[in-house]
Each structure stands twice: as structure tokens, then as C-alpha cells.
Amino acid sequence: MEHLSEEDKKRLALTGLEVGMQNRCGSFFQIDQNVVQTTCGAEGIEMLPIKAALEKYDWLKDYYWNAVPKEKDKFTKFVARQESPQGLVVIAHPGAKVEMPLQACLFLREEPAQHVHNIFIAQEGSEIHIISGCASSWQKKHGAHIGVTEIYVGKGAKVTSTMIHNWNPGISVFPRSATIIEENGTFLSNYVCMQPVHRINMYPTARLIGKNAVARFSSIVVATPGSTLDLGSRAILAAEHTSAELVTRAITTGGKVISRGHVLGEKDNTRGHIECKGLILKDGVIHAIPEIEGTLTGTELSHEAAVGKIARHEIEYLMARGLSEEEATATIIRGFLDVKISGLPAVLQAQIDAAIDKAESGF
């Protein structure tokens, strides 16, 4: 970090990176294609560069390109062709649990494109929380980030993944991620992007293959002028008594948001719900595409979507109680973005709240 400018340090801080690691138990830091830090002090948890992990554990090859197929699209094919893969492997051994999160920072500084392949494995009865902060240097005018992430949630395990993006208006981002959840496993995914970016294209998928598995996706996004955010999430309920919830809060201040959601109920006694709410602050586009697909009588699926503007009577109601128009508007926006995630550790919720607080000044 000592070689980075003060401006870049501030940008990284907005993604949740903690230099002193007061509230972190492990850290991974990659600048362009160079891994500059990997450390973890939590018992039963390993953080390794992917190349080192593949050399250390032969069994890891069973997880490598398993959840995400190499041939998925041109971006996965590009990552698969790389002779020297870069990225992070996290292994939570059976029964290992951590209260403080691990942090992973991916920083695009000089090279035209950054590519990573991450694998997160929570073995039986383990529990991990990962904050992934992705950012570009303030001087970086154009570039691309391609990230493949494969997540495996074992029996009775829990993985909380919080991803915060802070790119530049000329950066294009193409995450490709998939999660496999076994019996009694829980997967919580939180995504925050409230800063200008040229384009984001992502559609993470969770496949629930064990009984009583749970998946929850929560996204908070803001599309500024010139930004196109094509994103969403998908859950496949492939075992009985599984459930999934997909929640999105989207704001446009002149950009375009395409919010996709898909829940597929393949087994009996499954439940899924999609919720997308959009707020148009300045003329832009919010396009919600919720899909629910059931294949038998024993699945219960639902969705709701709403797009609109701030109601004038709501602003006037708050102004009548002593707030200025600006304060009233900010209060309504803050409430709209206030998505509380059940079971989310306080330190991660604080990180999301901090990102929202800092972004509000730009509305």
C-alpha cells in the first residue's frame, strides 16, 4: 500500500479494504496480475494464491472449473486459456468458524485488463465471511476486469460473500460466478455498486443440491450517466425443502439498469421469491426482468417489481416535520437503499452502510 497514491488508497478504502486489519482475520491483495499479499491468521482457514493451492492440493482439481464451465462464454474461455492463473483460494476446513471476515482486494492500476479465478470452499460445518473489494486507480481511464469465482458450500456450512465495486467511468467488468450448496448449507451474497462504471455484466447462479439449503442474493446498485449495469442473480432449487430469495434495489441518475432474476423450482417443498425495486432520480432506464419457473406442484414461487420516482407527498411530509427538501430527499433515498440482510455479521452490514453513506453525496 505504501507505493499507492493517497487517492488510490481512498478508493480502496471505499471497497472495504482495511490496511491495519483490525476487523479482518485474513487478507489477499492483487494489483493487476501481481499478488502482493496473502495472509491469514484464523485457525482452520487457508488463503492461498490459486496457483499455489493447485500445487499443494491435488484434490482441488475437482473444484477447478466445476461450478463455472470453461466454455460458458468468451470471458470464461479467455480466463481458462491463461497459462499462469491468478486469483484466490479460500479453504475453510471442517468445523472452522470465524467471526471476523476475510478480505480480498482486486485492484486494476496499469494493465489494460485484469483476470482472476477464485475458489471458495466451506467444508462441512464451517463458516466464513468474505469481503471482496474491486477497484481501479483514479488515473485508469479505460480497462477491463474479468473474474471467475466458484463457491462451494458444504453440509451445514455457511458462506457470506459481500462484493463492493468502485471502478471508473471507462472500466468494463465481467464477473462470472456460480455457487453449489449442499444439505443444510447457507449462502448469503451481497453486492454493492454505487460509483460510475462503463459497463457491468454479471449473472451469478446458485444451485441448491442438498435438502434445506438456503440462498439469498441482495444487490444495491446506482447507474450514473454513461453506465450500463446488466446484472441479477439466479437460483436453482434442485433439492427438496430448499429456498431462495433475490432482492435488488436499483437507482438511476441517468444510466441504465437491467435487473434480471430467475428462480427455478425443480423439486417438491421448495420456495423462492424475487423482489426488485427501482428508483428513477433523473431520466434513465431501469428494466426489471423477474422470472419464476416451476416444474411441479410442490414448489411455491413469487415475484414483485416496482419502478418509479420519489413521491412528492413523501418529501412534503418530511418537510412539514422540519427537514429541508434536500434532507427529506436524502432520507427517502437512504431508506430505499436500506436493505438489512438476515444473519449478516454486524461488521459486514456496517461496510454496506458505509458505502451507501459515502455514495449519497453524489445523488
The 8 nearest C-alpha neighbors of each residue, nearest first, counted from 0:
[[1, 2, 3, 8, 18, 4, 7, 35],
 [0, 2, 3, 4, 8, 5, 18, 7],
 [3, 1, 0, 4, 5, 8, 7, 30],
 [4, 2, 0, 1, 7, 8, 5, 6],
 [3, 5, 7, 6, 8, 2, 1, 0],
 [4, 6, 8, 7, 9, 3, 10, 1],
 [5, 7, 9, 4, 8, 10, 137, 3],
 [8, 6, 10, 4, 9, 5, 136, 3],
 [9, 7, 5, 11, 6, 10, 12, 4],
 [8, 10, 12, 6, 7, 11, 5, 13],
 [11, 9, 7, 13, 8, 12, 6, 165],
 [10, 12, 8, 13, 14, 9, 16, 7],
 [11, 13, 9, 16, 15, 14, 10, 8],
 [14, 12, 10, 11, 15, 354, 9, 165],
 [15, 13, 132, 163, 11, 12, 16, 164],
 [14, 16, 12, 13, 132, 17, 350, 11],
 [15, 17, 12, 14, 11, 18, 132, 104],
 [18, 16, 20, 19, 15, 12, 21, 23],
 [19, 17, 20, 16, 0, 21, 12, 26],
 [18, 20, 21, 17, 22, 23, 16, 26],
 [21, 19, 23, 17, 22, 18, 24, 25],
 [20, 22, 19, 23, 17, 24, 18, 99],
 [23, 21, 20, 99, 24, 100, 17, 346],
 [24, 22, 20, 100, 99, 101, 25, 21],
 [23, 25, 101, 99, 40, 41, 39, 100],
 [26, 24, 39, 101, 38, 23, 40, 102],
 [25, 27, 102, 38, 37, 103, 101, 39],
 [26, 28, 37, 103, 36, 104, 102, 38],
 [29, 27, 104, 36, 35, 103, 34, 105],
 [28, 30, 34, 105, 33, 35, 106, 104],
 [31, 29, 106, 33, 32, 107, 105, 34],
 [30, 32, 107, 113, 33, 110, 106, 108],
 [33, 31, 30, 113, 29, 85, 34, 114],
 [34, 32, 30, 29, 31, 35, 85, 28],
 [33, 35, 29, 36, 28, 30, 32, 48],
 [34, 36, 28, 29, 33, 30, 37, 27],
 [37, 35, 28, 27, 34, 38, 26, 29],
 [38, 36, 27, 26, 47, 46, 28, 39],
 [39, 37, 26, 25, 36, 27, 46, 40],
 [40, 38, 25, 41, 24, 46, 26, 45],
 [39, 41, 24, 25, 42, 38, 44, 45],
 [42, 40, 44, 39, 24, 43, 97, 25],
 [41, 43, 44, 40, 95, 97, 96, 45],
 [42, 44, 95, 92, 91, 41, 45, 96],
 [45, 43, 91, 42, 41, 90, 92, 46],
 [44, 46, 90, 89, 47, 91, 39, 43],
 [47, 45, 89, 88, 39, 37, 38, 90],
 [48, 46, 88, 52, 87, 49, 45, 51],
 [49, 47, 87, 51, 50, 86, 88, 52],
 [48, 50, 52, 87, 88, 86, 51, 47],
 [49, 51, 53, 52, 48, 84, 54, 85],
 [52, 50, 54, 48, 49, 53, 55, 47],
 [51, 53, 49, 55, 54, 50, 47, 56],
 [54, 52, 50, 56, 51, 55, 59, 49],
 [53, 55, 51, 52, 56, 50, 57, 49],
 [56, 54, 52, 53, 51, 57, 59, 50],
 [57, 55, 58, 53, 59, 54, 52, 60],
 [56, 58, 59, 60, 53, 55, 54, 61],
 [59, 57, 60, 56, 61, 62, 53, 55],
 [60, 58, 61, 62, 57, 56, 53, 63],
 [59, 61, 63, 58, 62, 57, 53, 56],
 [62, 60, 59, 63, 58, 65, 64, 57],
 [63, 61, 65, 60, 59, 64, 66, 118],
 [62, 64, 60, 65, 61, 59, 118, 66],
 [65, 63, 67, 68, 66, 69, 62, 149],
 [64, 66, 62, 63, 67, 68, 61, 149],
 [65, 67, 177, 149, 64, 68, 178, 179],
 [66, 68, 64, 65, 177, 149, 69, 176],
 [69, 67, 71, 64, 70, 65, 66, 75],
 [68, 70, 75, 76, 71, 64, 79, 67],
 [71, 69, 68, 72, 76, 75, 73, 67],
 [70, 72, 68, 69, 75, 73, 67, 76],
 [73, 71, 74, 75, 70, 76, 69, 77],
 [72, 74, 76, 75, 77, 71, 70, 78],
 [75, 73, 77, 76, 72, 78, 145, 173],
 [74, 76, 78, 77, 69, 72, 73, 79],
 [75, 77, 73, 79, 74, 78, 69, 70],
 [76, 78, 74, 80, 75, 79, 73, 81],
 [79, 77, 75, 80, 76, 81, 74, 114],
 [78, 80, 76, 77, 81, 75, 69, 84],
 [81, 79, 77, 78, 76, 82, 75, 84],
 [80, 82, 79, 83, 78, 84, 77, 85],
 [83, 81, 84, 80, 79, 78, 85, 50],
 [82, 84, 81, 85, 50, 80, 49, 79],
 [85, 83, 81, 50, 82, 86, 116, 49],
 [86, 84, 115, 49, 116, 83, 32, 50],
 [85, 87, 115, 116, 117, 49, 48, 84],
 [86, 88, 117, 48, 49, 47, 118, 89],
 [87, 89, 118, 47, 49, 117, 119, 46],
 [90, 88, 46, 119, 45, 120, 118, 87],
 [91, 89, 120, 45, 44, 92, 121, 119],
 [92, 90, 44, 121, 122, 95, 43, 125],
 [91, 93, 122, 43, 95, 90, 44, 94],
 [94, 92, 123, 122, 125, 95, 124, 91],
 [93, 95, 125, 124, 92, 96, 123, 122],
 [96, 94, 125, 43, 93, 92, 91, 126],
 [97, 95, 126, 125, 127, 94, 98, 91],
 [98, 96, 99, 127, 126, 95, 41, 100],
 [97, 99, 100, 96, 127, 128, 344, 126],
 [98, 100, 23, 97, 24, 22, 101, 128],
 [101, 99, 128, 23, 129, 24, 102, 98],
 [100, 102, 25, 129, 24, 23, 26, 128],
 [103, 101, 130, 26, 129, 131, 25, 27],
 [102, 104, 27, 131, 26, 28, 130, 132],
 [103, 105, 132, 28, 131, 133, 27, 29],
 [106, 104, 133, 29, 28, 30, 132, 134],
 [105, 107, 30, 134, 135, 133, 31, 29],
 [108, 106, 135, 31, 30, 136, 134, 109],
 [107, 109, 136, 135, 31, 106, 110, 139],
 [110, 108, 107, 111, 31, 139, 136, 112],
 [109, 111, 112, 31, 108, 107, 113, 142],
 [112, 110, 142, 143, 109, 113, 141, 107],
 [113, 111, 143, 142, 110, 144, 114, 31],
 [112, 114, 144, 31, 145, 32, 143, 107],
 [113, 115, 145, 146, 144, 78, 112, 116],
 [116, 114, 86, 146, 85, 147, 117, 145],
 [115, 117, 147, 86, 148, 146, 85, 84],
 [116, 118, 148, 87, 86, 88, 147, 149],
 [117, 119, 88, 149, 148, 150, 89, 87],
 [120, 118, 150, 89, 88, 151, 90, 149],
 [119, 121, 151, 90, 150, 89, 122, 91],
 [122, 120, 91, 152, 153, 125, 151, 156],
 [121, 123, 153, 93, 92, 125, 91, 120],
 [124, 122, 154, 153, 93, 156, 125, 155],
 [123, 125, 156, 94, 155, 93, 154, 122],
 [126, 124, 94, 95, 156, 96, 93, 123],
 [125, 127, 96, 157, 156, 158, 95, 97],
 [128, 126, 158, 97, 96, 159, 157, 129],
 [129, 127, 100, 159, 158, 160, 101, 130],
 [128, 130, 101, 160, 100, 102, 161, 159],
 [131, 129, 102, 161, 162, 160, 103, 101],
 [132, 130, 162, 103, 104, 102, 161, 129],
 [131, 133, 14, 104, 163, 162, 15, 164],
 [134, 132, 105, 164, 104, 106, 165, 163],
 [135, 133, 165, 166, 106, 164, 107, 11],
 [134, 136, 107, 166, 106, 108, 139, 167],
 [137, 135, 108, 139, 138, 7, 107, 134],
 [136, 138, 139, 7, 135, 6, 167, 10],
 [139, 137, 136, 140, 108, 135, 7, 109],
 [140, 138, 136, 137, 141, 135, 108, 109],
 [139, 141, 169, 138, 167, 142, 170, 168],
 [142, 140, 169, 170, 139, 111, 143, 167],
 [141, 143, 111, 170, 112, 171, 169, 140],
 [144, 142, 112, 171, 170, 172, 113, 111],
 [143, 145, 113, 172, 112, 114, 173, 146],
 [146, 144, 114, 173, 174, 172, 113, 115],
 [145, 147, 174, 115, 114, 175, 116, 173],
 [146, 148, 116, 175, 176, 174, 117, 115],
 [149, 147, 176, 117, 118, 116, 175, 146],
 [148, 150, 118, 177, 66, 176, 178, 117],
 [151, 149, 178, 119, 118, 120, 177, 179],
 [152, 150, 120, 179, 178, 121, 119, 180],
 [151, 153, 180, 121, 156, 184, 181, 179],
 [154, 152, 122, 123, 181, 156, 121, 184],
 [155, 153, 123, 182, 181, 156, 184, 183],
 [154, 156, 184, 183, 124, 123, 153, 182],
 [157, 155, 124, 125, 184, 153, 154, 123],
 [158, 156, 185, 126, 184, 186, 125, 152],
 [157, 159, 186, 127, 126, 128, 187, 160],
 [160, 158, 128, 187, 186, 188, 129, 127],
 [159, 161, 188, 129, 128, 189, 130, 187],
 [162, 160, 189, 130, 190, 188, 131, 129],
 [161, 163, 131, 190, 130, 132, 189, 191],
 [162, 164, 191, 132, 14, 190, 192, 131],
 [165, 163, 133, 192, 134, 132, 166, 14],
 [166, 164, 134, 194, 133, 14, 192, 163],
 [165, 167, 134, 135, 196, 164, 170, 195],
 [166, 168, 196, 169, 170, 195, 135, 140],
 [169, 167, 196, 197, 195, 170, 166, 226],
 [168, 170, 141, 197, 140, 167, 196, 142],
 [169, 171, 142, 141, 197, 143, 167, 196],
 [172, 170, 198, 143, 197, 199, 142, 144],
 [173, 171, 199, 144, 143, 198, 145, 200],
 [172, 174, 145, 200, 201, 199, 144, 146],
 [175, 173, 146, 201, 145, 147, 176, 172],
 [174, 176, 147, 146, 201, 148, 173, 203],
 [177, 175, 148, 203, 147, 149, 174, 67],
 [176, 178, 204, 149, 203, 66, 205, 67],
 [179, 177, 150, 205, 151, 149, 206, 204],
 [178, 180, 206, 151, 205, 207, 152, 150],
 [181, 179, 152, 207, 184, 208, 206, 151],
 [180, 182, 209, 154, 153, 208, 184, 152],
 [209, 181, 183, 210, 154, 184, 212, 211],
 [184, 182, 155, 212, 211, 154, 210, 181],
 [185, 183, 155, 212, 156, 182, 181, 154],
 [186, 184, 157, 213, 212, 214, 156, 158],
 [185, 187, 214, 158, 157, 159, 213, 215],
 [188, 186, 159, 215, 214, 216, 160, 158],
 [187, 189, 216, 160, 161, 159, 215, 217],
 [190, 188, 161, 217, 218, 216, 160, 162],
 [189, 191, 218, 162, 161, 163, 219, 217],
 [190, 192, 163, 219, 220, 218, 162, 164],
 [193, 191, 220, 164, 194, 163, 221, 219],
 [192, 194, 221, 220, 358, 191, 195, 222],
 [193, 195, 165, 192, 196, 166, 221, 358],
 [196, 194, 168, 223, 167, 226, 166, 197],
 [197, 195, 168, 167, 226, 166, 170, 198],
 [198, 196, 226, 168, 169, 170, 171, 227],
 [199, 197, 171, 227, 196, 226, 228, 172],
 [198, 200, 172, 228, 229, 171, 173, 201],
 [199, 201, 229, 173, 230, 172, 228, 198],
 [202, 200, 230, 174, 173, 175, 203, 199],
 [201, 203, 232, 231, 230, 204, 233, 175],
 [204, 202, 176, 232, 177, 233, 201, 175],
 [203, 205, 233, 177, 234, 232, 178, 202],
 [206, 204, 178, 234, 177, 179, 233, 235],
 [205, 207, 235, 179, 234, 208, 178, 180],
 [208, 206, 180, 236, 237, 209, 212, 235],
 [207, 209, 237, 238, 181, 180, 206, 210],
 [182, 210, 208, 181, 238, 212, 207, 211],
 [209, 211, 182, 239, 238, 212, 240, 241],
 [212, 210, 241, 183, 240, 182, 213, 209],
 [211, 213, 183, 184, 241, 182, 210, 209],
 [214, 212, 185, 242, 243, 241, 186, 184],
 [215, 213, 243, 186, 185, 187, 244, 242],
 [216, 214, 244, 187, 243, 245, 188, 186],
 [215, 217, 188, 245, 189, 246, 187, 244],
 [218, 216, 246, 189, 247, 245, 188, 190],
 [219, 217, 190, 247, 189, 191, 248, 246],
 [218, 220, 191, 248, 249, 247, 190, 192],
 [221, 219, 192, 249, 193, 191, 250, 218],
 [220, 222, 193, 250, 251, 249, 192, 223],
 [223, 221, 254, 251, 226, 255, 252, 250],
 [222, 224, 254, 252, 253, 226, 195, 251],
 [225, 223, 253, 254, 226, 252, 222, 195],
 [224, 226, 254, 223, 197, 227, 253, 168],
 [227, 225, 197, 254, 196, 223, 222, 224],
 [228, 226, 255, 198, 256, 254, 229, 197],
 [227, 229, 256, 199, 198, 230, 257, 255],
 [230, 228, 257, 200, 199, 256, 227, 258],
 [231, 229, 201, 258, 202, 200, 228, 259],
 [230, 232, 259, 202, 258, 260, 201, 203],
 [231, 233, 203, 202, 260, 204, 259, 261],
 [232, 234, 204, 261, 260, 262, 205, 203],
 [235, 233, 205, 262, 204, 206, 236, 263],
 [234, 236, 206, 263, 237, 262, 207, 205],
 [237, 235, 264, 207, 265, 238, 263, 241],
 [236, 238, 208, 265, 207, 235, 266, 206],
 [239, 237, 208, 210, 209, 266, 236, 241],
 [238, 240, 210, 266, 267, 268, 241, 269],
 [241, 239, 211, 268, 269, 210, 238, 242],
 [242, 240, 211, 212, 269, 239, 213, 210],
 [243, 241, 270, 213, 271, 269, 214, 212],
 [242, 244, 214, 271, 215, 213, 272, 234],
 [243, 245, 215, 272, 271, 273, 216, 246],
 [244, 246, 273, 216, 215, 274, 217, 272],
 [247, 245, 217, 274, 275, 273, 216, 218],
 [248, 246, 275, 218, 217, 219, 274, 249],
 [247, 249, 219, 276, 277, 275, 218, 336],
 [250, 248, 277, 220, 221, 219, 278, 247],
 [251, 249, 221, 278, 277, 279, 222, 220],
 [250, 252, 222, 279, 253, 254, 221, 283],
 [251, 253, 281, 223, 280, 254, 222, 224],
 [254, 252, 283, 224, 282, 223, 281, 251],
 [255, 253, 224, 222, 223, 226, 283, 251],
 [254, 256, 284, 227, 283, 285, 222, 228],
 [257, 255, 285, 228, 229, 284, 227, 286],
 [258, 256, 229, 286, 287, 285, 228, 230],
 [257, 259, 287, 231, 230, 288, 286, 256],
 [260, 258, 231, 288, 289, 230, 287, 257],
 [259, 261, 289, 232, 231, 233, 290, 288],
 [260, 262, 290, 233, 291, 289, 234, 263],
 [263, 261, 234, 291, 233, 235, 292, 271],
 [262, 264, 292, 235, 293, 236, 265, 291],
 [265, 263, 293, 236, 298, 266, 292, 294],
 [264, 266, 237, 294, 236, 263, 293, 295],
 [267, 265, 239, 238, 264, 237, 269, 236],
 [268, 266, 297, 239, 298, 269, 295, 240],
 [269, 267, 240, 297, 298, 239, 266, 270],
 [270, 268, 298, 240, 241, 267, 242, 239],
 [271, 269, 242, 299, 300, 298, 243, 241],
 [270, 272, 300, 243, 242, 244, 262, 301],
 [271, 273, 301, 244, 302, 300, 245, 243],
 [274, 272, 302, 245, 244, 246, 303, 301],
 [273, 275, 246, 303, 302, 304, 245, 247],
 [276, 274, 304, 247, 246, 248, 303, 305],
 [277, 275, 305, 248, 304, 306, 247, 249],
 [276, 278, 306, 249, 250, 248, 305, 307],
 [277, 279, 250, 307, 308, 306, 280, 249],
 [280, 278, 308, 251, 281, 307, 250, 282],
 [279, 281, 252, 251, 278, 308, 282, 250],
 [282, 280, 252, 253, 279, 283, 251, 254],
 [283, 281, 253, 279, 252, 280, 284, 251],
 [282, 284, 253, 254, 251, 255, 281, 252],
 [285, 283, 255, 256, 286, 254, 251, 282],
 [284, 286, 256, 255, 257, 287, 277, 283],
 [285, 287, 257, 256, 258, 284, 288, 255],
 [286, 288, 258, 257, 259, 289, 285, 304],
 [287, 289, 259, 258, 260, 290, 286, 257],
 [290, 288, 260, 259, 261, 287, 273, 302],
 [291, 289, 261, 260, 262, 292, 288, 302],
 [292, 290, 262, 261, 263, 300, 293, 301],
 [291, 293, 263, 262, 264, 290, 294, 261],
 [294, 292, 264, 263, 295, 298, 265, 291],
 [293, 295, 265, 264, 292, 296, 266, 298],
 [296, 294, 297, 293, 298, 265, 267, 266],
 [295, 297, 298, 267, 294, 293, 299, 266],
 [298, 296, 267, 268, 295, 299, 269, 266],
 [297, 299, 269, 267, 268, 296, 264, 270],
 [300, 298, 270, 269, 271, 297, 301, 268],
 [299, 301, 271, 270, 272, 291, 298, 302],
 [302, 300, 272, 271, 273, 291, 299, 303],
 [303, 301, 273, 272, 274, 289, 304, 300],
 [304, 302, 274, 273, 275, 305, 301, 289],
 [303, 305, 275, 276, 274, 302, 287, 306],
 [304, 306, 276, 277, 275, 307, 303, 287],
 [307, 305, 277, 276, 278, 304, 285, 308],
 [306, 308, 278, 279, 277, 305, 309, 276],
 [307, 309, 279, 278, 310, 280, 306, 277],
 [310, 308, 311, 307, 278, 313, 280, 331],
 [309, 311, 313, 312, 308, 314, 307, 315],
 [310, 312, 314, 313, 315, 309, 316, 308],
 [313, 311, 315, 314, 310, 316, 317, 309],
 [314, 312, 316, 311, 310, 315, 317, 309],
 [315, 313, 311, 317, 316, 312, 327, 318],
 [314, 316, 318, 312, 317, 313, 319, 311],
 [317, 315, 313, 319, 314, 318, 312, 320],
 [316, 318, 320, 319, 314, 315, 327, 322],
 [319, 317, 322, 315, 320, 321, 316, 323],
 [318, 320, 316, 317, 321, 315, 322, 314],
 [321, 319, 317, 318, 322, 316, 315, 323],
 [320, 322, 318, 319, 323, 317, 327, 316],
 [323, 321, 318, 326, 327, 317, 320, 324],
 [322, 324, 326, 325, 318, 327, 321, 317],
 [325, 323, 327, 326, 328, 318, 322, 314],
 [324, 326, 328, 323, 327, 329, 322, 330],
 [327, 325, 323, 329, 328, 324, 322, 330],
 [326, 328, 324, 330, 325, 329, 314, 317],
 [327, 329, 325, 331, 330, 326, 324, 332],
 [328, 330, 326, 332, 327, 331, 333, 325],
 [331, 329, 333, 327, 328, 332, 326, 334],
 [332, 330, 334, 328, 333, 329, 335, 327],
 [333, 331, 335, 329, 334, 330, 328, 336],
 [334, 332, 330, 336, 331, 335, 329, 337],
 [333, 335, 337, 331, 332, 336, 330, 338],
 [336, 334, 332, 333, 337, 331, 248, 338],
 [337, 335, 333, 334, 338, 248, 332, 219],
 [336, 338, 334, 335, 333, 339, 352, 355],
 [337, 339, 336, 340, 217, 335, 248, 219],
 [340, 338, 337, 341, 348, 343, 342, 217],
 [339, 341, 343, 342, 338, 217, 348, 187],
 [342, 340, 343, 339, 344, 187, 215, 338],
 [341, 343, 340, 344, 187, 345, 339, 159],
 [342, 344, 340, 341, 345, 348, 347, 159],
 [345, 343, 347, 346, 342, 348, 98, 128],
 [344, 346, 348, 347, 349, 343, 350, 342],
 [345, 347, 349, 344, 348, 350, 22, 99],
 [348, 346, 350, 349, 345, 344, 351, 343],
 [347, 349, 345, 351, 350, 346, 352, 343],
 [348, 350, 352, 346, 347, 351, 353, 345],
 [351, 349, 347, 353, 348, 352, 346, 354],
 [352, 350, 354, 348, 353, 349, 355, 347],
 [351, 353, 349, 355, 350, 354, 356, 348],
 [354, 352, 356, 350, 351, 355, 349, 357],
 [353, 355, 351, 357, 352, 356, 358, 350],
 [356, 354, 352, 358, 353, 357, 359, 351],
 [357, 355, 353, 359, 354, 358, 352, 360],
 [358, 356, 354, 355, 359, 353, 360, 13],
 [357, 359, 355, 360, 356, 361, 193, 354],
 [360, 358, 361, 356, 362, 357, 355, 329],
 [359, 361, 358, 362, 357, 356, 329, 355],
 [360, 362, 359, 358, 357, 194, 193, 223],
 [361, 359, 360, 252, 358, 280, 329, 332]]
